[in-house]
Amino acid sequence: MRGLRLRLVAGELAALPGTAGIQWHNWFDHRNEGTLRIGLRRYPDDAEDPGGKKPIWETYRDAGTDREEESFAPFLSVIGIPDWNILQPVAD
């Protein structure tokens, strides 16, 4: 669901003049969030890869570029849809 939300937000941001991107959460996992671990990078003190890029980092980087289709393709099966065209904007 997070990948889907990221794709929707990236599309909305692309329509705004002068907005290159936005990050609403810590880039890094944060110890005070328990086991949530939703950062784009690992804990800064991670034993195996301090501050290392997580797979979502690559996806976030590719949103809105010519690599978007390839980068987002694996998530189609995760959320159970055949293609991104099935998604429709939701009116406020």
Biopython code that builds the backbone (N, CA, C, O; Angstrom):
import numpy as np
from Bio.PDB.StructureBuilder import StructureBuilder

atoms = [
    (1, "MET", "N", (0.820, -1.190, 0.000)),
    (1, "MET", "CA", (0.000, 0.000, 0.000)),
    (1, "MET", "C", (0.866, 1.258, 0.000)),
    (1, "MET", "O", (0.500, 2.272, -0.594)),
    (2, "ARG", "N", (2.015, 1.184, 0.669)),
    (2, "ARG", "CA", (2.885, 2.351, 0.714)),
    (2, "ARG", "C", (3.390, 2.714, -0.686)),
    (2, "ARG", "O", (3.474, 3.891, -1.036)),
    (3, "GLY", "N", (3.725, 1.688, -1.486)),
    (3, "GLY", "CA", (4.178, 1.951, -2.841)),
    (3, "GLY", "C", (3.090, 2.611, -3.674)),
    (3, "GLY", "O", (3.353, 3.511, -4.472)),
    (4, "LEU", "N", (1.868, 2.147, -3.472)),
    (4, "LEU", "CA", (0.734, 2.739, -4.179)),
    (4, "LEU", "C", (0.559, 4.191, -3.772)),
    (4, "LEU", "O", (0.380, 5.065, -4.620)),
    (5, "ARG", "N", (0.610, 4.442, -2.485)),
    (5, "ARG", "CA", (0.463, 5.810, -1.988)),
    (5, "ARG", "C", (1.585, 6.692, -2.528)),
    (5, "ARG", "O", (1.350, 7.832, -2.930)),
    (6, "LEU", "N", (2.807, 6.158, -2.534)),
    (6, "LEU", "CA", (3.939, 6.924, -3.052)),
    (6, "LEU", "C", (3.705, 7.282, -4.510)),
    (6, "LEU", "O", (3.966, 8.414, -4.918)),
    (7, "ARG", "N", (3.220, 6.340, -5.294)),
    (7, "ARG", "CA", (2.982, 6.598, -6.718)),
    (7, "ARG", "C", (1.918, 7.672, -6.889)),
    (7, "ARG", "O", (2.074, 8.562, -7.725)),
    (8, "LEU", "N", (0.849, 7.610, -6.121)),
    (8, "LEU", "CA", (-0.206, 8.611, -6.232)),
    (8, "LEU", "C", (0.301, 9.990, -5.842)),
    (8, "LEU", "O", (0.019, 10.973, -6.527)),
    (9, "VAL", "N", (1.042, 10.068, -4.756)),
    (9, "VAL", "CA", (1.587, 11.349, -4.303)),
    (9, "VAL", "C", (2.577, 11.884, -5.321)),
    (9, "VAL", "O", (2.574, 13.080, -5.613)),
    (10, "ALA", "N", (3.425, 11.021, -5.870)),
    (10, "ALA", "CA", (4.407, 11.463, -6.858)),
    (10, "ALA", "C", (3.701, 12.042, -8.081)),
    (10, "ALA", "O", (4.152, 13.043, -8.638)),
    (11, "GLY", "N", (2.607, 11.429, -8.502)),
    (11, "GLY", "CA", (1.858, 11.942, -9.641)),
    (11, "GLY", "C", (1.242, 13.291, -9.363)),
    (11, "GLY", "O", (1.236, 14.166, -10.229)),
    (12, "GLU", "N", (0.725, 13.467, -8.164)),
    (12, "GLU", "CA", (0.132, 14.753, -7.790)),
    (12, "GLU", "C", (1.211, 15.828, -7.708)),
    (12, "GLU", "O", (0.987, 16.964, -8.127)),
    (13, "LEU", "N", (2.367, 15.484, -7.176)),
    (13, "LEU", "CA", (3.454, 16.450, -7.058)),
    (13, "LEU", "C", (3.990, 16.851, -8.421)),
    (13, "LEU", "O", (4.372, 18.003, -8.625)),
    (14, "ALA", "N", (4.021, 15.917, -9.349)),
    (14, "ALA", "CA", (4.538, 16.215, -10.682)),
    (14, "ALA", "C", (3.695, 17.285, -11.372)),
    (14, "ALA", "O", (4.188, 18.003, -12.242)),
    (15, "ALA", "N", (2.430, 17.390, -10.984)),
    (15, "ALA", "CA", (1.541, 18.374, -11.603)),
    (15, "ALA", "C", (1.723, 19.780, -11.023)),
    (15, "ALA", "O", (1.202, 20.748, -11.575)),
    (16, "LEU", "N", (2.445, 19.893, -9.934)),
    (16, "LEU", "CA", (2.645, 21.190, -9.299)),
    (16, "LEU", "C", (3.898, 21.870, -9.841)),
    (16, "LEU", "O", (4.973, 21.269, -9.837)),
    (17, "PRO", "N", (3.780, 23.101, -10.303)),
    (17, "PRO", "CA", (4.972, 23.791, -10.809)),
    (17, "PRO", "C", (5.965, 24.067, -9.680)),
    (17, "PRO", "O", (5.587, 24.543, -8.610)),
    (18, "GLY", "N", (7.214, 23.766, -9.930)),
    (18, "GLY", "CA", (8.253, 24.078, -8.966)),
    (18, "GLY", "C", (8.439, 23.062, -7.857)),
    (18, "GLY", "O", (9.317, 23.247, -7.014)),
    (19, "THR", "N", (7.655, 21.999, -7.818)),
    (19, "THR", "CA", (7.807, 20.988, -6.778)),
    (19, "THR", "C", (8.538, 19.792, -7.354)),
    (19, "THR", "O", (8.012, 19.088, -8.217)),
    (20, "ALA", "N", (9.749, 19.563, -6.877)),
    (20, "ALA", "CA", (10.538, 18.443, -7.372)),
    (20, "ALA", "C", (10.290, 17.183, -6.566)),
    (20, "ALA", "O", (10.406, 16.080, -7.101)),
    (21, "GLY", "N", (9.955, 17.320, -5.302)),
    (21, "GLY", "CA", (9.706, 16.156, -4.457)),
    (21, "GLY", "C", (9.420, 16.577, -3.038)),
    (21, "GLY", "O", (9.643, 17.726, -2.656)),
    (22, "ILE", "N", (8.925, 15.639, -2.264)),
    (22, "ILE", "CA", (8.615, 15.910, -0.862)),
    (22, "ILE", "C", (8.780, 14.623, -0.076)),
    (22, "ILE", "O", (8.456, 13.544, -0.572)),
    (23, "GLN", "N", (9.278, 14.727, 1.137)),
    (23, "GLN", "CA", (9.450, 13.581, 2.020)),
    (23, "GLN", "C", (8.783, 13.926, 3.327)),
    (23, "GLN", "O", (9.229, 14.836, 4.025)),
    (24, "TRP", "N", (7.720, 13.217, 3.677)),
    (24, "TRP", "CA", (6.947, 13.534, 4.878)),
    (24, "TRP", "C", (7.396, 12.767, 6.105)),
    (24, "TRP", "O", (6.792, 12.909, 7.169)),
    (25, "HIS", "N", (8.400, 11.988, 5.993)),
    (25, "HIS", "CA", (8.844, 11.168, 7.111)),
    (25, "HIS", "C", (10.365, 11.180, 7.127)),
    (25, "HIS", "O", (11.004, 11.633, 6.177)),
    (26, "ASN", "N", (10.938, 10.678, 8.217)),
    (26, "ASN", "CA", (12.391, 10.563, 8.302)),
    (26, "ASN", "C", (12.934, 9.762, 7.126)),
    (26, "ASN", "O", (12.326, 8.777, 6.706)),
    (27, "TRP", "N", (14.064, 10.177, 6.602)),
    (27, "TRP", "CA", (14.729, 9.402, 5.560)),
    (27, "TRP", "C", (15.247, 8.091, 6.130)),
    (27, "TRP", "O", (15.298, 7.075, 5.437)),
    (28, "PHE", "N", (15.630, 8.125, 7.398)),
    (28, "PHE", "CA", (16.223, 6.967, 8.047)),
    (28, "PHE", "C", (15.235, 6.343, 9.027)),
    (28, "PHE", "O", (14.380, 7.034, 9.581)),
    (29, "ASP", "N", (15.357, 5.029, 9.238)),
    (29, "ASP", "CA", (14.601, 4.388, 10.308)),
    (29, "ASP", "C", (14.990, 5.081, 11.610)),
    (29, "ASP", "O", (16.110, 5.573, 11.748)),
    (30, "HIS", "N", (14.062, 5.117, 12.562)),
    (30, "HIS", "CA", (14.308, 5.841, 13.802)),
    (30, "HIS", "C", (13.988, 4.942, 14.994)),
    (30, "HIS", "O", (12.904, 4.363, 15.065)),
    (31, "ARG", "N", (14.917, 4.827, 15.914)),
    (31, "ARG", "CA", (14.763, 3.927, 17.073)),
    (31, "ARG", "C", (13.558, 4.276, 17.948)),
    (31, "ARG", "O", (12.978, 3.387, 18.571)),
    (32, "ASN", "N", (13.172, 5.550, 18.006)),
    (32, "ASN", "CA", (12.031, 5.935, 18.850)),
    (32, "ASN", "C", (10.684, 5.540, 18.255)),
    (32, "ASN", "O", (9.644, 5.803, 18.858)),
    (33, "GLU", "N", (10.688, 4.909, 17.075)),
    (33, "GLU", "CA", (9.450, 4.443, 16.450)),
    (33, "GLU", "C", (9.271, 2.946, 16.611)),
    (33, "GLU", "O", (8.537, 2.311, 15.853)),
    (34, "GLY", "N", (9.945, 2.389, 17.601)),
    (34, "GLY", "CA", (9.827, 0.956, 17.856)),
    (34, "GLY", "C", (10.325, 0.151, 16.670)),
    (34, "GLY", "O", (11.445, 0.353, 16.200)),
    (35, "THR", "N", (9.501, -0.754, 16.191)),
    (35, "THR", "CA", (9.890, -1.604, 15.061)),
    (35, "THR", "C", (9.253, -1.157, 13.744)),
    (35, "THR", "O", (9.187, -1.939, 12.796)),
    (36, "LEU", "N", (8.790, 0.078, 13.677)),
    (36, "LEU", "CA", (8.100, 0.568, 12.487)),
    (36, "LEU", "C", (8.991, 0.510, 11.239)),
    (36, "LEU", "O", (8.569, -0.033, 10.218)),
    (37, "ARG", "N", (10.181, 1.041, 11.298)),
    (37, "ARG", "CA", (11.185, 0.957, 10.230)),
    (37, "ARG", "C", (10.652, 1.328, 8.846)),
    (37, "ARG", "O", (10.759, 0.535, 7.911)),
    (38, "ILE", "N", (10.078, 2.529, 8.705)),
    (38, "ILE", "CA", (9.548, 2.944, 7.410)),
    (38, "ILE", "C", (10.411, 3.997, 6.713)),
    (38, "ILE", "O", (9.947, 4.657, 5.783)),
    (39, "GLY", "N", (11.640, 4.157, 7.145)),
    (39, "GLY", "CA", (12.548, 5.082, 6.486)),
    (39, "GLY", "C", (13.011, 4.542, 5.133)),
    (39, "GLY", "O", (12.840, 3.359, 4.841)),
    (40, "LEU", "N", (13.589, 5.398, 4.326)),
    (40, "LEU", "CA", (14.142, 4.977, 3.045)),
    (40, "LEU", "C", (15.531, 4.360, 3.219)),
    (40, "LEU", "O", (16.049, 3.692, 2.324)),
    (41, "ARG", "N", (16.115, 4.600, 4.390)),
    (41, "ARG", "CA", (17.423, 4.043, 4.711)),
    (41, "ARG", "C", (17.377, 3.356, 6.077)),
    (41, "ARG", "O", (16.510, 3.637, 6.904)),
    (42, "ARG", "N", (18.322, 2.458, 6.289)),
    (42, "ARG", "CA", (18.404, 1.721, 7.557)),
    (42, "ARG", "C", (18.813, 2.648, 8.710)),
    (42, "ARG", "O", (19.192, 3.799, 8.496)),
    (43, "TYR", "N", (18.727, 2.121, 9.925)),
    (43, "TYR", "CA", (19.164, 2.881, 11.095)),
    (43, "TYR", "C", (20.604, 3.361, 10.875)),
    (43, "TYR", "O", (21.413, 2.624, 10.310)),
    (44, "PRO", "N", (20.933, 4.560, 11.301)),
    (44, "PRO", "CA", (22.313, 5.045, 11.157)),
    (44, "PRO", "C", (23.331, 4.150, 11.867)),
    (44, "PRO", "O", (24.496, 4.097, 11.472)),
    (45, "ASP", "N", (22.890, 3.445, 12.920)),
    (45, "ASP", "CA", (23.797, 2.563, 13.652)),
    (45, "ASP", "C", (23.535, 1.085, 13.359)),
    (45, "ASP", "O", (23.889, 0.227, 14.167)),
    (46, "ASP", "N", (22.930, 0.781, 12.229)),
    (46, "ASP", "CA", (22.637, -0.596, 11.834)),
    (46, "ASP", "C", (23.922, -1.413, 11.830)),
    (46, "ASP", "O", (24.947, -0.965, 11.316)),
    (47, "ALA", "N", (23.868, -2.607, 12.401)),
    (47, "ALA", "CA", (25.067, -3.433, 12.530)),
    (47, "ALA", "C", (25.614, -3.911, 11.187)),
    (47, "ALA", "O", (26.829, -4.023, 11.026)),
    (48, "GLU", "N", (24.735, -4.196, 10.218)),
    (48, "GLU", "CA", (25.175, -4.739, 8.934)),
    (48, "GLU", "C", (25.479, -3.677, 7.873)),
    (48, "GLU", "O", (26.428, -3.812, 7.100)),
    (49, "ASP", "N", (24.664, -2.623, 7.847)),
    (49, "ASP", "CA", (24.810, -1.607, 6.798)),
    (49, "ASP", "C", (24.319, -0.260, 7.333)),
    (49, "ASP", "O", (23.202, 0.155, 7.024)),
    (50, "PRO", "N", (25.143, 0.430, 8.135)),
    (50, "PRO", "CA", (24.709, 1.687, 8.746)),
    (50, "PRO", "C", (24.231, 2.713, 7.719)),
    (50, "PRO", "O", (24.988, 3.114, 6.835)),
    (51, "GLY", "N", (22.972, 3.135, 7.840)),
    (51, "GLY", "CA", (22.412, 4.130, 6.936)),
    (51, "GLY", "C", (22.224, 3.641, 5.511)),
    (51, "GLY", "O", (22.001, 4.440, 4.601)),
    (52, "GLY", "N", (22.313, 2.332, 5.313)),
    (52, "GLY", "CA", (22.225, 1.771, 3.964)),
    (52, "GLY", "C", (20.884, 2.002, 3.291)),
    (52, "GLY", "O", (19.853, 2.120, 3.953)),
    (53, "LYS", "N", (20.913, 2.064, 1.972)),
    (53, "LYS", "CA", (19.691, 2.252, 1.189)),
    (53, "LYS", "C", (18.845, 0.981, 1.247)),
    (53, "LYS", "O", (19.352, -0.129, 1.086)),
    (54, "LYS", "N", (17.541, 1.167, 1.482)),
    (54, "LYS", "CA", (16.603, 0.061, 1.443)),
    (54, "LYS", "C", (16.006, 0.005, 0.028)),
    (54, "LYS", "O", (16.090, 0.990, -0.706)),
    (55, "PRO", "N", (15.410, -1.120, -0.367)),
    (55, "PRO", "CA", (14.863, -1.215, -1.732)),
    (55, "PRO", "C", (13.902, -0.077, -2.090)),
    (55, "PRO", "O", (13.866, 0.341, -3.247)),
    (56, "ILE", "N", (13.133, 0.430, -1.143)),
    (56, "ILE", "CA", (12.194, 1.513, -1.427)),
    (56, "ILE", "C", (12.927, 2.795, -1.820)),
    (56, "ILE", "O", (12.354, 3.650, -2.495)),
    (57, "TRP", "N", (14.179, 2.937, -1.409)),
    (57, "TRP", "CA", (14.951, 4.128, -1.782)),
    (57, "TRP", "C", (15.073, 4.224, -3.288)),
    (57, "TRP", "O", (14.903, 5.305, -3.854)),
    (58, "GLU", "N", (15.369, 3.100, -3.957)),
    (58, "GLU", "CA", (15.502, 3.076, -5.413)),
    (58, "GLU", "C", (14.168, 3.422, -6.074)),
    (58, "GLU", "O", (14.139, 4.165, -7.055)),
    (59, "THR", "N", (13.080, 2.897, -5.553)),
    (59, "THR", "CA", (11.754, 3.153, -6.102)),
    (59, "THR", "C", (11.406, 4.628, -5.965)),
    (59, "THR", "O", (10.916, 5.243, -6.912)),
    (60, "TYR", "N", (11.656, 5.192, -4.799)),
    (60, "TYR", "CA", (11.386, 6.610, -4.551)),
    (60, "TYR", "C", (12.200, 7.477, -5.517)),
    (60, "TYR", "O", (11.689, 8.453, -6.067)),
    (61, "ARG", "N", (13.448, 7.118, -5.714)),
    (61, "ARG", "CA", (14.322, 7.868, -6.624)),
    (61, "ARG", "C", (13.784, 7.847, -8.059)),
    (61, "ARG", "O", (13.873, 8.846, -8.773)),
    (62, "ASP", "N", (13.231, 6.711, -8.474)),
    (62, "ASP", "CA", (12.799, 6.541, -9.858)),
    (62, "ASP", "C", (11.424, 7.124, -10.165)),
    (62, "ASP", "O", (11.059, 7.246, -11.335)),
    (63, "ALA", "N", (10.658, 7.485, -9.146)),
    (63, "ALA", "CA", (9.311, 8.040, -9.381)),
    (63, "ALA", "C", (9.417, 9.295, -10.244)),
    (63, "ALA", "O", (10.212, 10.191, -9.963)),
    (64, "GLY", "N", (8.605, 9.344, -11.294)),
    (64, "GLY", "CA", (8.579, 10.510, -12.161)),
    (64, "GLY", "C", (9.702, 10.581, -13.181)),
    (64, "GLY", "O", (9.866, 11.604, -13.845)),
    (65, "THR", "N", (10.483, 9.508, -13.318)),
    (65, "THR", "CA", (11.573, 9.473, -14.291)),
    (65, "THR", "C", (11.275, 8.424, -15.358)),
    (65, "THR", "O", (10.245, 7.752, -15.301)),
    (66, "ASP", "N", (12.165, 8.284, -16.319)),
    (66, "ASP", "CA", (11.972, 7.266, -17.349)),
    (66, "ASP", "C", (12.156, 5.851, -16.806)),
    (66, "ASP", "O", (11.856, 4.883, -17.505)),
    (67, "ARG", "N", (12.636, 5.716, -15.588)),
    (67, "ARG", "CA", (12.792, 4.407, -14.941)),
    (67, "ARG", "C", (11.586, 4.021, -14.091)),
    (67, "ARG", "O", (11.546, 2.919, -13.544)),
    (68, "GLU", "N", (10.598, 4.915, -13.973)),
    (68, "GLU", "CA", (9.453, 4.664, -13.097)),
    (68, "GLU", "C", (8.723, 3.359, -13.431)),
    (68, "GLU", "O", (8.452, 2.563, -12.532)),
    (69, "GLU", "N", (8.408, 3.135, -14.682)),
    (69, "GLU", "CA", (7.641, 1.948, -15.066)),
    (69, "GLU", "C", (8.341, 0.667, -14.624)),
    (69, "GLU", "O", (7.719, -0.219, -14.038)),
    (70, "GLU", "N", (9.627, 0.577, -14.908)),
    (70, "GLU", "CA", (10.411, -0.599, -14.519)),
    (70, "GLU", "C", (10.490, -0.744, -13.003)),
    (70, "GLU", "O", (10.345, -1.844, -12.469)),
    (71, "SER", "N", (10.718, 0.353, -12.325)),
    (71, "SER", "CA", (10.882, 0.335, -10.880)),
    (71, "SER", "C", (9.585, 0.005, -10.135)),
    (71, "SER", "O", (9.612, -0.667, -9.104)),
    (72, "PHE", "N", (8.461, 0.476, -10.655)),
    (72, "PHE", "CA", (7.177, 0.247, -9.992)),
    (72, "PHE", "C", (6.518, -1.078, -10.385)),
    (72, "PHE", "O", (5.631, -1.553, -9.675)),
    (73, "ALA", "N", (6.933, -1.680, -11.495)),
    (73, "ALA", "CA", (6.306, -2.896, -12.006)),
    (73, "ALA", "C", (6.191, -4.029, -10.977)),
    (73, "ALA", "O", (5.142, -4.672, -10.931)),
    (74, "PRO", "N", (7.197, -4.308, -10.158)),
    (74, "PRO", "CA", (7.069, -5.410, -9.201)),
    (74, "PRO", "C", (5.925, -5.233, -8.193)),
    (74, "PRO", "O", (5.462, -6.213, -7.611)),
    (75, "PHE", "N", (5.474, -4.012, -7.987)),
    (75, "PHE", "CA", (4.435, -3.775, -6.991)),
    (75, "PHE", "C", (3.033, -4.057, -7.507)),
    (75, "PHE", "O", (2.094, -4.131, -6.715)),
    (76, "LEU", "N", (2.868, -4.218, -8.820)),
    (76, "LEU", "CA", (1.559, -4.541, -9.376)),
    (76, "LEU", "C", (1.031, -5.837, -8.769)),
    (76, "LEU", "O", (-0.119, -5.896, -8.335)),
    (77, "SER", "N", (1.858, -6.865, -8.738)),
    (77, "SER", "CA", (1.415, -8.144, -8.176)),
    (77, "SER", "C", (1.239, -8.073, -6.659)),
    (77, "SER", "O", (0.418, -8.794, -6.092)),
    (78, "VAL", "N", (1.997, -7.220, -6.016)),
    (78, "VAL", "CA", (1.884, -7.079, -4.561)),
    (78, "VAL", "C", (0.500, -6.562, -4.176)),
    (78, "VAL", "O", (-0.092, -7.030, -3.204)),
    (79, "ILE", "N", (-0.017, -5.592, -4.943)),
    (79, "ILE", "CA", (-1.329, -5.038, -4.611)),
    (79, "ILE", "C", (-2.452, -5.653, -5.439)),
    (79, "ILE", "O", (-3.620, -5.310, -5.262)),
    (80, "GLY", "N", (-2.091, -6.573, -6.353)),
    (80, "GLY", "CA", (-3.088, -7.349, -7.081)),
    (80, "GLY", "C", (-3.827, -6.625, -8.193)),
    (80, "GLY", "O", (-5.027, -6.832, -8.374)),
    (81, "ILE", "N", (-3.132, -5.781, -8.936)),
    (81, "ILE", "CA", (-3.773, -5.112, -10.075)),
    (81, "ILE", "C", (-2.960, -5.396, -11.332)),
    (81, "ILE", "O", (-1.755, -5.628, -11.234)),
    (82, "PRO", "N", (-3.589, -5.385, -12.523)),
    (82, "PRO", "CA", (-2.873, -5.715, -13.758)),
    (82, "PRO", "C", (-1.993, -4.588, -14.292)),
    (82, "PRO", "O", (-0.963, -4.847, -14.915)),
    (83, "ASP", "N", (-2.391, -3.342, -14.052)),
    (83, "ASP", "CA", (-1.602, -2.191, -14.500)),
    (83, "ASP", "C", (-2.021, -0.967, -13.704)),
    (83, "ASP", "O", (-3.029, -0.984, -12.998)),
    (84, "TRP", "N", (-1.225, 0.108, -13.826)),
    (84, "TRP", "CA", (-1.471, 1.311, -13.031)),
    (84, "TRP", "C", (-2.671, 2.100, -13.527)),
    (84, "TRP", "O", (-3.202, 2.932, -12.792)),
    (85, "ASN", "N", (-3.106, 1.861, -14.748)),
    (85, "ASN", "CA", (-4.237, 2.607, -15.299)),
    (85, "ASN", "C", (-5.551, 2.342, -14.586)),
    (85, "ASN", "O", (-6.513, 3.090, -14.760)),
    (86, "ILE", "N", (-5.601, 1.284, -13.783)),
    (86, "ILE", "CA", (-6.814, 0.960, -13.045)),
    (86, "ILE", "C", (-7.051, 1.970, -11.912)),
    (86, "ILE", "O", (-8.175, 2.115, -11.432)),
    (87, "LEU", "N", (-5.995, 2.662, -11.493)),
    (87, "LEU", "CA", (-6.089, 3.636, -10.401)),
    (87, "LEU", "C", (-6.744, 4.923, -10.889)),
    (87, "LEU", "O", (-6.423, 5.424, -11.967)),
    (88, "GLN", "N", (-7.639, 5.439, -10.110)),
    (88, "GLN", "CA", (-8.335, 6.665, -10.446)),
    (88, "GLN", "C", (-8.156, 7.675, -9.321)),
    (88, "GLN", "O", (-8.128, 7.289, -8.152)),
    (89, "PRO", "N", (-8.034, 8.948, -9.643)),
    (89, "PRO", "CA", (-7.940, 9.958, -8.586)),
    (89, "PRO", "C", (-9.215, 9.965, -7.735)),
    (89, "PRO", "O", (-10.311, 9.704, -8.232)),
    (90, "VAL", "N", (-9.051, 10.261, -6.479)),
    (90, "VAL", "CA", (-10.175, 10.350, -5.551)),
    (90, "VAL", "C", (-10.461, 11.823, -5.290)),
    (90, "VAL", "O", (-9.565, 12.581, -4.918)),
    (91, "ALA", "N", (-11.705, 12.220, -5.486)),
    (91, "ALA", "CA", (-12.082, 13.615, -5.232)),
    (91, "ALA", "C", (-12.128, 13.888, -3.737)),
    (91, "ALA", "O", (-12.525, 13.025, -2.954)),
    (92, "ASP", "N", (-11.726, 15.077, -3.347)),
    (92, "ASP", "CA", (-11.772, 15.453, -1.922)),
    (92, "ASP", "C", (-13.186, 15.723, -1.486)),
    (92, "ASP", "O", (-13.420, 16.052, -0.323)),
]
sb = StructureBuilder()
sb.init_structure("model")
sb.init_model(0)
sb.init_chain("A")
sb.init_seg("    ")
for serial, (resi, resn, name, xyz) in enumerate(atoms, 1):
    if name == "N":
        sb.init_residue(resn, " ", resi, " ")
    sb.init_atom(name, np.array(xyz, "f"), 0.0, 1.0, " ", f" {name:<3s}", serial, name[0])
structure = sb.get_structure()
